[in-house]
Amino acid sequence: METTEEMKSALLRKAETCIENLVLSLQKVDEGDLQELEQAIMVQVLELGRSCLEKVLEEQGKQKESATAGIRECVGTPSVW
């Protein structure tokens, strides 16, 4: 699948937001609390992965819809055959 510039920009914005949220959440972690640190990192990484996957699937859905619409226009309706 090709990545459009619009999609790249959207994914980069989401990554930046997740990194900012991570930095803010790390400021609240007590010094030496590795379990809380790991949890904060995992939450943000999983959120980033989920939102990137969602965006990619959305884009694929749009591409399939437009391809299907083009085929329908070319072929016509089955009742005409």
MOPAC internal coordinates of N, CA, C and O (Angstrom, degrees):
PM7 1SCF
backbone

  N    0.0000 0     0.00 0     0.00 0    0    0    0
  C    1.4457 1     0.00 0     0.00 0    1    0    0
  C    1.5166 1   109.57 1     0.00 0    2    1    0
  O    1.2310 1   120.75 1   -47.30 1    3    2    1
  N    1.3129 1   116.18 1   132.70 1    3    2    1
  C    1.4514 1   120.70 1   176.60 1    5    3    2
  C    1.5167 1   109.93 1   -78.15 1    6    5    3
  O    1.2310 1   120.95 1   -35.53 1    7    6    5
  N    1.3204 1   115.79 1   144.47 1    7    6    5
  C    1.4529 1   120.79 1   177.93 1    9    7    6
  C    1.5201 1   108.51 1  -101.10 1   10    9    7
  O    1.2310 1   120.82 1   -58.99 1   11   10    9
  N    1.2999 1   116.05 1   121.01 1   11   10    9
  C    1.4543 1   119.90 1   179.36 1   13   11   10
  C    1.5210 1   109.45 1   -78.20 1   14   13   11
  O    1.2310 1   120.95 1   -20.43 1   15   14   13
  N    1.3232 1   115.80 1   159.57 1   15   14   13
  C    1.4612 1   120.65 1   178.88 1   17   15   14
  C    1.5276 1   110.46 1   -62.64 1   18   17   15
  O    1.2310 1   120.88 1   143.24 1   19   18   17
  N    1.3164 1   115.93 1   -36.76 1   19   18   17
  C    1.4691 1   120.15 1   178.94 1   21   19   18
  C    1.5268 1   110.77 1   -62.67 1   22   21   19
  O    1.2310 1   121.53 1   137.33 1   23   22   21
  N    1.3243 1   114.68 1   -42.67 1   23   22   21
  C    1.4656 1   119.35 1   179.90 1   25   23   22
  C    1.5246 1   110.70 1   -68.21 1   26   25   23
  O    1.2310 1   120.30 1   138.70 1   27   26   25
  N    1.3265 1   117.03 1   -41.30 1   27   26   25
  C    1.4648 1   120.48 1   177.53 1   29   27   26
  C    1.5235 1   110.22 1   -58.65 1   30   29   27
  O    1.2310 1   120.79 1   135.85 1   31   30   29
  N    1.3218 1   116.09 1   -44.15 1   31   30   29
  C    1.4639 1   120.49 1  -179.94 1   33   31   30
  C    1.5243 1   111.17 1   -62.99 1   34   33   31
  O    1.2310 1   120.55 1   137.20 1   35   34   33
  N    1.3188 1   116.55 1   -42.80 1   35   34   33
  C    1.4666 1   120.73 1   179.97 1   37   35   34
  C    1.5267 1   110.72 1   -63.86 1   38   37   35
  O    1.2310 1   120.45 1   137.75 1   39   38   37
  N    1.3338 1   116.75 1   -42.25 1   39   38   37
  C    1.4586 1   120.21 1   179.51 1   41   39   38
  C    1.5245 1   111.51 1   -67.52 1   42   41   39
  O    1.2310 1   120.14 1   141.86 1   43   42   41
  N    1.3125 1   117.33 1   -38.14 1   43   42   41
  C    1.4699 1   120.49 1   177.09 1   45   43   42
  C    1.5203 1   111.81 1   -65.58 1   46   45   43
  O    1.2310 1   120.65 1   138.96 1   47   46   45
  N    1.3429 1   116.37 1   -41.04 1   47   46   45
  C    1.4741 1   119.70 1   177.73 1   49   47   46
  C    1.5230 1   110.48 1   -61.82 1   50   49   47
  O    1.2310 1   120.84 1   138.14 1   51   50   49
  N    1.3353 1   116.00 1   -41.86 1   51   50   49
  C    1.4672 1   119.82 1   179.47 1   53   51   50
  C    1.5183 1   110.36 1   -64.98 1   54   53   51
  O    1.2310 1   119.98 1   138.46 1   55   54   53
  N    1.3282 1   117.64 1   -41.54 1   55   54   53
  C    1.4666 1   121.44 1   178.68 1   57   55   54
  C    1.5264 1   110.75 1   -62.36 1   58   57   55
  O    1.2310 1   120.52 1   137.56 1   59   58   57
  N    1.3230 1   116.61 1   -42.44 1   59   58   57
  C    1.4697 1   120.52 1   178.42 1   61   59   58
  C    1.5233 1   111.12 1   -62.15 1   62   61   59
  O    1.2310 1   120.67 1   137.59 1   63   62   61
  N    1.3197 1   116.33 1   -42.41 1   63   62   61
  C    1.4582 1   120.73 1   179.33 1   65   63   62
  C    1.5238 1   110.68 1   -63.21 1   66   65   63
  O    1.2310 1   120.28 1   136.96 1   67   66   65
  N    1.3283 1   117.08 1   -43.04 1   67   66   65
  C    1.4613 1   120.82 1   179.25 1   69   67   66
  C    1.5290 1   111.22 1   -64.57 1   70   69   67
  O    1.2310 1   120.23 1   140.22 1   71   70   69
  N    1.3110 1   117.16 1   -39.78 1   71   70   69
  C    1.4731 1   120.47 1   178.56 1   73   71   70
  C    1.5217 1   110.00 1   -65.05 1   74   73   71
  O    1.2310 1   120.11 1   137.08 1   75   74   73
  N    1.3296 1   117.39 1   -42.92 1   75   74   73
  C    1.4712 1   120.85 1   177.36 1   77   75   74
  C    1.5232 1   110.61 1   -60.44 1   78   77   75
  O    1.2310 1   120.60 1   135.49 1   79   78   77
  N    1.3411 1   116.46 1   -44.51 1   79   78   77
  C    1.4650 1   120.40 1   178.25 1   81   79   78
  C    1.5193 1   111.28 1   -63.01 1   82   81   79
  O    1.2310 1   120.51 1   142.06 1   83   82   81
  N    1.3250 1   116.62 1   -37.94 1   83   82   81
  C    1.4599 1   121.16 1   178.54 1   85   83   82
  C    1.5280 1   110.51 1   -63.49 1   86   85   83
  O    1.2310 1   120.48 1   133.79 1   87   86   85
  N    1.3151 1   116.69 1   -46.21 1   87   86   85
  C    1.4636 1   120.51 1  -179.53 1   89   87   86
  C    1.5276 1   109.89 1   -61.79 1   90   89   87
  O    1.2310 1   120.40 1   137.39 1   91   90   89
  N    1.3324 1   116.85 1   -42.61 1   91   90   89
  C    1.4677 1   119.95 1   178.59 1   93   91   90
  C    1.5273 1   111.31 1   -63.76 1   94   93   91
  O    1.2310 1   120.44 1   138.34 1   95   94   93
  N    1.3243 1   116.77 1   -41.66 1   95   94   93
  C    1.4700 1   119.23 1  -179.34 1   97   95   94
  C    1.5285 1   111.45 1   -70.55 1   98   97   95
  O    1.2310 1   120.05 1   149.39 1   99   98   97
  N    1.3258 1   117.51 1   -30.61 1   99   98   97
  C    1.4665 1   120.47 1   179.03 1  101   99   98
  C    1.5239 1   111.29 1   -69.27 1  102  101   99
  O    1.2310 1   120.23 1   152.21 1  103  102  101
  N    1.3166 1   117.16 1   -27.79 1  103  102  101
  C    1.4634 1   120.18 1   178.12 1  105  103  102
  C    1.5270 1   111.47 1   -66.67 1  106  105  103
  O    1.2310 1   120.65 1   156.63 1  107  106  105
  N    1.3320 1   116.35 1   -23.37 1  107  106  105
  C    1.4627 1   121.02 1  -178.87 1  109  107  106
  C    1.5252 1   112.64 1   -88.43 1  110  109  107
  O    1.2310 1   120.34 1   168.52 1  111  110  109
  N    1.3427 1   116.96 1   -11.48 1  111  110  109
  C    1.4681 1   121.16 1  -177.74 1  113  111  110
  C    1.5224 1   109.05 1   -76.28 1  114  113  111
  O    1.2310 1   121.44 1   -47.26 1  115  114  113
  N    1.3351 1   114.86 1   132.74 1  115  114  113
  C    1.4639 1   119.69 1   177.41 1  117  115  114
  C    1.5212 1   110.04 1   -67.50 1  118  117  115
  O    1.2310 1   121.18 1   -34.95 1  119  118  117
  N    1.3193 1   115.35 1   145.05 1  119  118  117
  C    1.4558 1   120.39 1  -179.43 1  121  119  118
  C    1.5313 1   109.78 1   -61.35 1  122  121  119
  O    1.2310 1   120.73 1   -50.59 1  123  122  121
  N    1.3167 1   116.20 1   129.41 1  123  122  121
  C    1.4522 1   121.83 1   178.27 1  125  123  122
  C    1.5194 1   114.47 1    88.39 1  126  125  123
  O    1.2310 1   119.49 1   175.45 1  127  126  125
  N    1.3197 1   118.57 1    -4.55 1  127  126  125
  C    1.4665 1   121.41 1   179.95 1  129  127  126
  C    1.5243 1   108.98 1   -87.85 1  130  129  127
  O    1.2310 1   121.31 1   -96.43 1  131  130  129
  N    1.3231 1   115.10 1    83.57 1  131  130  129
  C    1.4614 1   120.99 1  -174.97 1  133  131  130
  C    1.5236 1   112.62 1   -68.78 1  134  133  131
  O    1.2310 1   120.40 1   147.81 1  135  134  133
  N    1.3132 1   116.84 1   -32.19 1  135  134  133
  C    1.4654 1   119.79 1  -179.77 1  137  135  134
  C    1.5291 1   110.26 1   -66.24 1  138  137  135
  O    1.2310 1   120.24 1   135.93 1  139  138  137
  N    1.3128 1   117.14 1   -44.07 1  139  138  137
  C    1.4670 1   120.68 1   177.78 1  141  139  138
  C    1.5265 1   110.71 1   -66.89 1  142  141  139
  O    1.2310 1   120.25 1   142.78 1  143  142  141
  N    1.3178 1   117.13 1   -37.22 1  143  142  141
  C    1.4606 1   122.15 1   176.86 1  145  143  142
  C    1.5268 1   110.11 1   -61.70 1  146  145  143
  O    1.2310 1   120.50 1   132.28 1  147  146  145
  N    1.3216 1   116.65 1   -47.72 1  147  146  145
  C    1.4575 1   121.25 1   178.83 1  149  147  146
  C    1.5324 1   110.69 1   -60.97 1  150  149  147
  O    1.2310 1   120.37 1   137.68 1  151  150  149
  N    1.3206 1   116.89 1   -42.32 1  151  150  149
  C    1.4617 1   121.81 1  -179.81 1  153  151  150
  C    1.5292 1   110.66 1   -62.59 1  154  153  151
  O    1.2310 1   119.95 1   135.67 1  155  154  153
  N    1.3257 1   117.70 1   -44.33 1  155  154  153
  C    1.4702 1   121.61 1  -179.62 1  157  155  154
  C    1.5253 1   110.79 1   -62.49 1  158  157  155
  O    1.2310 1   120.64 1   138.62 1  159  158  157
  N    1.3173 1   116.38 1   -41.38 1  159  158  157
  C    1.4627 1   120.74 1   179.82 1  161  159  158
  C    1.5340 1   109.96 1   -66.73 1  162  161  159
  O    1.2310 1   120.20 1   134.38 1  163  162  161
  N    1.3187 1   117.22 1   -45.62 1  163  162  161
  C    1.4607 1   120.92 1  -178.55 1  165  163  162
  C    1.5289 1   112.02 1   -62.43 1  166  165  163
  O    1.2310 1   120.25 1   140.32 1  167  166  165
  N    1.3131 1   117.12 1   -39.68 1  167  166  165
  C    1.4664 1   120.78 1   179.59 1  169  167  166
  C    1.5261 1   109.77 1   -59.60 1  170  169  167
  O    1.2310 1   120.29 1   133.45 1  171  170  169
  N    1.3186 1   117.06 1   -46.55 1  171  170  169
  C    1.4610 1   120.40 1  -177.36 1  173  171  170
  C    1.5263 1   111.78 1   -71.65 1  174  173  171
  O    1.2310 1   119.85 1   141.93 1  175  174  173
  N    1.3132 1   117.90 1   -38.07 1  175  174  173
  C    1.4651 1   120.86 1   179.30 1  177  175  174
  C    1.5290 1   110.31 1   -65.39 1  178  177  175
  O    1.2310 1   120.56 1   136.58 1  179  178  177
  N    1.3227 1   116.54 1   -43.42 1  179  178  177
  C    1.4655 1   120.21 1   179.41 1  181  179  178
  C    1.5258 1   111.20 1   -66.82 1  182  181  179
  O    1.2310 1   120.21 1   142.70 1  183  182  181
  N    1.3241 1   117.21 1   -37.30 1  183  182  181
  C    1.4641 1   121.04 1   177.10 1  185  183  182
  C    1.5255 1   110.40 1   -63.74 1  186  185  183
  O    1.2310 1   120.59 1   136.73 1  187  186  185
  N    1.3180 1   116.47 1   -43.27 1  187  186  185
  C    1.4591 1   120.46 1   178.31 1  189  187  186
  C    1.5288 1   110.65 1   -63.27 1  190  189  187
  O    1.2310 1   120.16 1   133.87 1  191  190  189
  N    1.3072 1   117.30 1   -46.13 1  191  190  189
  C    1.4622 1   121.16 1   179.08 1  193  191  190
  C    1.5195 1   112.06 1   -60.77 1  194  193  191
  O    1.2310 1   120.47 1   136.49 1  195  194  193
  N    1.3323 1   116.70 1   -43.51 1  195  194  193
  C    1.4620 1   121.23 1  -179.72 1  197  195  194
  C    1.5195 1   111.10 1   -63.28 1  198  197  195
  O    1.2310 1   120.49 1   134.54 1  199  198  197
  N    1.3213 1   116.67 1   -45.46 1  199  198  197
  C    1.4628 1   119.31 1  -177.62 1  201  199  198
  C    1.5273 1   111.89 1   -70.49 1  202  201  199
  O    1.2310 1   119.84 1   145.96 1  203  202  201
  N    1.3331 1   117.91 1   -34.04 1  203  202  201
  C    1.4686 1   120.44 1   176.53 1  205  203  202
  C    1.5254 1   110.35 1   -66.97 1  206  205  203
  O    1.2310 1   120.09 1   136.07 1  207  206  205
  N    1.3139 1   117.44 1   -43.93 1  207  206  205
  C    1.4527 1   121.53 1   177.87 1  209  207  206
  C    1.5260 1   110.62 1   -61.63 1  210  209  207
  O    1.2310 1   120.74 1   137.71 1  211  210  209
  N    1.3222 1   116.20 1   -42.29 1  211  210  209
  C    1.4625 1   121.18 1   178.37 1  213  211  210
  C    1.5312 1   110.87 1   -59.80 1  214  213  211
  O    1.2310 1   120.49 1   135.77 1  215  214  213
  N    1.3205 1   116.67 1   -44.23 1  215  214  213
  C    1.4683 1   121.39 1  -179.12 1  217  215  214
  C    1.5330 1   110.73 1   -65.55 1  218  217  215
  O    1.2310 1   120.25 1   137.42 1  219  218  217
  N    1.3265 1   117.12 1   -42.58 1  219  218  217
  C    1.4625 1   121.48 1   179.96 1  221  219  218
  C    1.5314 1   110.39 1   -63.85 1  222  221  219
  O    1.2310 1   120.30 1   135.36 1  223  222  221
  N    1.3332 1   117.04 1   -44.64 1  223  222  221
  C    1.4603 1   120.50 1   179.52 1  225  223  222
  C    1.5242 1   111.57 1   -65.37 1  226  225  223
  O    1.2310 1   120.62 1   142.68 1  227  226  225
  N    1.3215 1   116.42 1   -37.32 1  227  226  225
  C    1.4676 1   121.68 1   175.86 1  229  227  226
  C    1.5244 1   110.34 1   -59.78 1  230  229  227
  O    1.2310 1   121.30 1   133.48 1  231  230  229
  N    1.3159 1   115.11 1   -46.52 1  231  230  229
  C    1.4743 1   121.23 1  -178.91 1  233  231  230
  C    1.5247 1   110.66 1   -64.02 1  234  233  231
  O    1.2310 1   120.15 1   137.63 1  235  234  233
  N    1.3228 1   117.31 1   -42.37 1  235  234  233
  C    1.4627 1   120.81 1   178.12 1  237  235  234
  C    1.5256 1   110.76 1   -63.09 1  238  237  235
  O    1.2310 1   120.56 1   140.39 1  239  238  237
  N    1.3202 1   116.54 1   -39.61 1  239  238  237
  C    1.4596 1   120.81 1   177.96 1  241  239  238
  C    1.5125 1   111.88 1   -62.04 1  242  241  239
  O    1.2310 1   120.66 1   138.73 1  243  242  241
  N    1.3269 1   116.35 1   -41.27 1  243  242  241
  C    1.4700 1   120.64 1   178.16 1  245  243  242
  C    1.5237 1   110.74 1   -63.80 1  246  245  243
  O    1.2310 1   120.63 1   138.37 1  247  246  245
  N    1.3319 1   116.40 1   -41.63 1  247  246  245
  C    1.4608 1   120.34 1  -179.75 1  249  247  246
  C    1.5260 1   110.88 1   -65.29 1  250  249  247
  O    1.2310 1   119.93 1   139.58 1  251  250  249
  N    1.3203 1   117.74 1   -40.42 1  251  250  249
  C    1.4591 1   120.97 1   179.69 1  253  251  250
  C    1.5289 1   110.82 1   -67.54 1  254  253  251
  O    1.2310 1   120.44 1   140.75 1  255  254  253
  N    1.3335 1   116.77 1   -39.25 1  255  254  253
  C    1.4659 1   120.54 1   178.85 1  257  255  254
  C    1.5207 1   110.91 1   -61.96 1  258  257  255
  O    1.2310 1   120.67 1   135.36 1  259  258  257
  N    1.3395 1   116.33 1   -44.64 1  259  258  257
  C    1.4583 1   119.26 1  -178.65 1  261  259  258
  C    1.5316 1   110.95 1   -68.09 1  262  261  259
  O    1.2310 1   120.07 1   144.07 1  263  262  261
  N    1.3256 1   117.46 1   -35.93 1  263  262  261
  C    1.4700 1   120.81 1   177.68 1  265  263  262
  C    1.5204 1   110.22 1   -66.95 1  266  265  263
  O    1.2310 1   120.20 1   138.30 1  267  266  265
  N    1.3155 1   117.22 1   -41.70 1  267  266  265
  C    1.4622 1   121.62 1   179.50 1  269  267  266
  C    1.5159 1   110.90 1   -65.33 1  270  269  267
  O    1.2310 1   120.37 1   139.05 1  271  270  269
  N    1.3275 1   116.90 1   -40.95 1  271  270  269
  C    1.4611 1   120.79 1   178.90 1  273  271  270
  C    1.5309 1   110.25 1   -62.98 1  274  273  271
  O    1.2310 1   120.10 1   140.60 1  275  274  273
  N    1.3237 1   117.41 1   -39.40 1  275  274  273
  C    1.4595 1   121.37 1   178.72 1  277  275  274
  C    1.5142 1   111.81 1   -64.81 1  278  277  275
  O    1.2310 1   120.39 1   140.11 1  279  278  277
  N    1.3173 1   116.86 1   -39.89 1  279  278  277
  C    1.4650 1   120.67 1   178.60 1  281  279  278
  C    1.5193 1   110.20 1   -65.96 1  282  281  279
  O    1.2310 1   120.25 1   137.75 1  283  282  281
  N    1.3198 1   117.13 1   -42.25 1  283  282  281
  C    1.4615 1   120.65 1   179.83 1  285  283  282
  C    1.5279 1   111.12 1   -61.00 1  286  285  283
  O    1.2310 1   120.61 1   140.16 1  287  286  285
  N    1.3267 1   116.44 1   -39.84 1  287  286  285
  C    1.4637 1   120.14 1   179.69 1  289  287  286
  C    1.5228 1   110.83 1   -65.10 1  290  289  287
  O    1.2310 1   120.15 1   141.14 1  291  290  289
  N    1.3230 1   117.31 1   -38.86 1  291  290  289
  C    1.4610 1   121.05 1  -178.44 1  293  291  290
  C    1.5264 1   112.08 1   -72.90 1  294  293  291
  O    1.2310 1   120.46 1   137.65 1  295  294  293
  N    1.3145 1   116.72 1   -42.35 1  295  294  293
  C    1.4555 1   121.49 1  -173.64 1  297  295  294
  C    1.5178 1   111.63 1   -81.84 1  298  297  295
  O    1.2310 1   119.74 1   141.42 1  299  298  297
  N    1.2855 1   118.10 1   -38.58 1  299  298  297
  C    1.4614 1   121.02 1  -175.43 1  301  299  298
  C    1.5023 1   110.35 1    88.75 1  302  301  299
  O    1.2310 1   120.30 1    13.05 1  303  302  301
  N    1.3108 1   117.02 1  -166.95 1  303  302  301
  C    1.4696 1   120.33 1  -179.01 1  305  303  302
  C    1.5179 1   109.71 1   -92.81 1  306  305  303
  O    1.2310 1   120.04 1   -30.58 1  307  306  305
  N    1.3298 1   117.52 1   149.42 1  307  306  305
  C    1.4638 1   121.05 1  -179.46 1  309  307  306
  C    1.5306 1   113.19 1   -61.08 1  310  309  307
  O    1.2310 1   118.69 1   152.35 1  311  310  309
  N    1.3167 1   120.10 1   -27.65 1  311  310  309
  C    1.4571 1   121.60 1  -178.01 1  313  311  310
  C    1.5419 1   111.74 1   -67.48 1  314  313  311
  O    1.2310 1   120.23 1   159.32 1  315  314  313
  N    1.3239 1   117.17 1   -20.68 1  315  314  313
  C    1.4555 1   121.33 1   179.80 1  317  315  314
  C    1.5254 1   110.66 1   -75.72 1  318  317  315
  O    1.2310 1   119.74 1   153.28 1  319  318  317
  N    1.3318 1   118.11 1   -26.72 1  319  318  317
  C    1.4571 1   122.18 1  -176.95 1  321  319  318
  C    1.4764 1   107.76 1   -66.58 1  322  321  319
  O    1.2310 1   120.10 1   180.00 1  323  322  321

